[in-house]
């Protein structure tokens, strides 16, 4: 968390327009105080401030947003609003704005969450207890299960994404993405990532025949949740920019694909330290199974798909780095993580016990 100072704050948000917008909605009065930029976001900016004694967090696209950043923000607003009627831990939405003329982009205001990101460091209470850390791992599985129980129909989210053919699209969609990296000069090609063809073939041959549609987070892992300060439970699931209607078992697969091994070695995501005490993947699966009616028979397929998809996504930075369009060190680091993910995919293909 970094104090951005008054001048930096004004470069990110037109504070006068923001105050007038808030005034019109009865969201406090007087000056905006103590602006802070919150670290950890990659695709969006998080700005914390206070007004009339209430803490707010403003979430907006970066200063140079992607073409569809406004649509993504509107989708987040829609989902966070709907989640208020569920038991999914999340930062409560206060208000959203899809008018880019207010601060230069669409944005949302949400309640500040009292909690911490485990990958950034553990408080003393959690760092000193292996039992606490074990329960933290189970809480992550509980969060995925709660998300998997959300009814698209009840919350009016059936149009959030294209559910029909969701599983059938996955392998070809991400395979095409990988092939698309050939436009970057110097990239050695798909083979540099590992046995991509073998993994893709297995996925196509073992794809489940059907699935139960639901709400997906899209990037569910331990770095995208905040834990409570006084216990092992989740305070909030964060970073909803990839949320969509699809198959929630892919969130479970994503969590398992990125879960550190017994030595605390992660894949592209820092591991909480100390790692000793956190449960193994099998315990996460068993915990999820206790609070879901979803069929986990084909869970291995979802873990392999998550490894395949995330590995290809990470390889994009390496391809751009090969062409001088991204930092070399970052590209190489993500390339190594992608290769490890493809190896994990092979491991899960070969291991019927679903263990790390």
N, C-alpha and C positions, 0 to 999 in steps of 0.2 A: 504494500500500500504506500503510495507516494503522494506527498503534498504537491499539487501541480501549480499552486500560486495563482494569483489573480490574472496575470496576463495570459498564462497558458490556458486557464479556464475559459477565458473569453475567446481564445482562438478555436476552441472546440465547440462552444455553445454560445449563442447570442443570449446573454443572461437577461437582458431587458425584455426580449420577446418571450423567453421562458417564463419570467415572472408574470407577465401579462396573461400568458396562456394559463398559468396556474391560478391567477386571480379569478379568471372567468369560470373556473371550475371549483372554486372554494378551497383550494389546496394551500392553505396558509396565507400569510400576508407579510409584508415587509421584505427585508433583504434575504438573499440566499447566503448562507454562512458556511464556513469550514469546508470548501470544496476539496475533494480528494479524488484522485484517479486510482481505481482499484486494479491491481495487477492480476494477471492470470488469463484475461481474455485475449483471444487471437483474432477472431473475425469481427468482434464488436468492442466498443469502448464502454467501460463502466465508470460512472462518476457518482460519487457519494457526496451528499450535502445535507444541510439541515435548514429548515425554515419553520418558524413559529414553534420551535422545540421538537419538531418531528424529523426523523431521519428518512431520507429518500435515496434511492439508487436509480440513476438515469442510465438506460442502456440504449446505445445508438450505433449505427455502422461507423467504420473508421472515416477519417477525413477524405480518403480517396476510396469510396465504396465500390463494390462490385456492381455490375449492371442491375442485378435483381435484388440488391440489398433492401430496397423499400418493401418488396413483396415478402422477403424473408422476415423482416421486422413485423409486418402485419400478421404473418402466420404465427409468430411468437406471441403477439398480443392476443390473438384468437385462442391459442392453446392455453396460455396462462389464465385467461379469463375462465375457460372451461374447467381447468383443474381446481378451481375454487370449490367445486362440488364433489371433490374426490378426496381420498386419503393419501394421494401422492404428495410427498414433501416437496415444496417449492416456495419460491419467494412470491408473496401475494402481490398480484397486479393492483396498482393504484389507479393508473390511467394510461391510455395509449394515444398516440397522435400519428396519423398517417399523412399529415400535411407537411411537406418538406420545407415550406416557407417559414416555419416557426423557428427552427434552429439549424436548417440546412439539410435535414434528413428526417425520415420517420424515426420515432423514438418511443420508448415506454418508461414509465415510472413505476417502481416496485418498492416494497418494503425492504429495508436493510435487514439482512439475515445475521443473527448472532451465531456465529459458528466459525469453523476453520477448514482450510483445505489440507487434507492429510499429507499430500505430496510436498507441501511447502514447509512442513514441520509439525510435530505433535506437541500439544501442551503437556505439561508435567504429569497431569492426571492420566493421560493416555500413554505417554512415553514410559511410565514406570510400571505398567500393568500389562502382562501378556494376555490375561483374561479379557481385559478391555479391548485389546487389539483384535482378539479372536471375535469378539462380539461386533466390532466395527466391520469386519469382513461379512458377517452374517447380515448386518444392517444394509450393506450394499446389495446383497441378494434380495432382501426384503423390498428395497426400493424398486428393483427391476420387476418383482412380482406385483407390487402395487400398480406400477405403470401398465403391466400386462392385463390387469383386471379392468382397466378403463373401458367403458362401452362407447364406441364411436357414435352409435345411434342415440344413446341417451344424452350425450353432450353435443350433438349436432356437428360432429366432426367427420362424417362419412365422405365429405368432398375435400378433405385435407390432402389427399393423395390418391393416386390411381391404384386401387387394390387389385383389380382384375389383372391376372398375369404377373403379379409382383415377383413371385419366385422364379418364374420362367425367364424374366428379363435380367436377372442379376448377373449371371456369368457372362453373357454376351455383352451386357452394358459395360462391365468393368474390364472385360477383355479388350473392347474397342477403345476404352480410355487408355489402356496400356499401349496399344498399338499407336495411338495418337501421339505418344511422346517421341515418335520417330521424327517429328518435325524439328526437334532440338539437335543441332549439330553437336557431335561428340558423344551423344548418349550411345552406349554400347548395344542397346536393344533389350527386348523382353527377357532373353536368356540370362542377363546379368542379375535378374531378381531371383532366379532359382527355377525349380521345376514347375513353372506356371502352367504349362500345357497339361502335365500330369494331374495337377490339382484341379484344373478346370474340367478335365474329362471326368474325373471322379465326381465332381459336383453335378455335372449334367446327368451322369448315370445313376446317381443316388438321390436326386431331388425328390422331396416329399410330394405326394400326389395332391395334397390339399393342405390348407392351413386355416387357422381361425384369425381373421383380420382384427387389428387393434391399433392402438396408438404406440408409435415408436419414438424414442428419444433420438436415435440415430448416431449417437456418439457416447454411449453409456460406459463409463469406466471410473475408476476411483478418483481421478483428477477432476471429474466433472460433477462432484458432489461436495457439499459442505456438511461437516459433522457438528453435532452439538458440543458445546464447551463443557457440559456437566455430565456427559455420558457417551455411550457408543452409538447412539442413534443418529439418523440422518436429520440434519436441519433443513436441507434443501437439495434438490437436484437442480443443476444450473446449466447454462449454455444450451438453449433449446433451438438454435438456428437450423438444425438438421431434422427437426421433428417432422413426422409425416404419418399418414395412415399406411400401414403395411403389416408386417409380421413381427410382433413383439419378441418372439423367440430369437430374433437376430440381435436384439439388445442383450439378451442373456449370453448369446454366443460372443458378442463383442466384449462383454465383461470378462468372459473366460479367456478369450484370445489375448487380451492385454494383461491378464492377471500375472503378477510376478511368480516365478517358480519358488521352490522351497528355500532357495538361497537368497531370495529377494531380487533376482535379476528380472527386470521388467523389459518391455518391448516398446520403446519410443516414449514411454511415460515414466517419470521419476517414481521410484518406489518409496512409500513412507518408511521412515527410519525412527526407531529400530523396526525391522521387519519380523523378527522372531515373535511368534504368537499368532500372526495372521493365519487364517485357515487355508487349507489346500482347496483346489478347485472342486474336488469331490464334495466337500462340506458345503460349498456354495450351491452346488447343484441340488443336494439333498434339502437344503434350507428352502430354496426356491420351490421345490416340488411340494413342500408341506402347505403352501398357500396359493396354489394355482390349480385350475382344472385343465390346463393346457397339456396336450400330449407331448411328452418329452422323448418319445421313442427315437426321433430323428435328430436329437440335440447335436450329435456329433457333426451333422451336416451344417448346422448353423454356425458352429465354431469354426469349421473349415472355411465356410463362406466369409466369415468375419476376418479371418486371417488373410484370405485372398483379396478381399476388397480393401482392407486397410493397408496391406502391403503395396497394392497398386497406387493407392492415394499417396502414400509416403514417397513412392518412387518418382512422383511428379516433380517434387522439389529437387531430387537428384538430377533428373533429366534437364531441368532448367539450369541447375548449377553447371552441368557439363557444357552448356551453351553460354555460360557467363551471365545468366539472367537471375541467378540466386547465389547466395554465399556458398562457397565450396565446402567449408566445414559443416554447415548445417545440412547441405545436400548429402554429404558422405555419411553423416550420422543417421539420417533418415533412411538412406539406402541400406545401411547395415541393419537397421530395425526392420525394414521391409524384407530383407533376406531371412532374418530370424523368424518373421511371421510366416513366411512360406515354409520354412523348416518345421515350424509348429503345426502348420496345416498338414504336412506329411505325417507328423507324429500322431496327430489326432485321427488321421485316416487309418493308421496302422494299429492304434490302441483302442480296442473296443471297451476298455474300462473307463474311458473318459477321465483320465487323471493326468496331472502335470507332475 
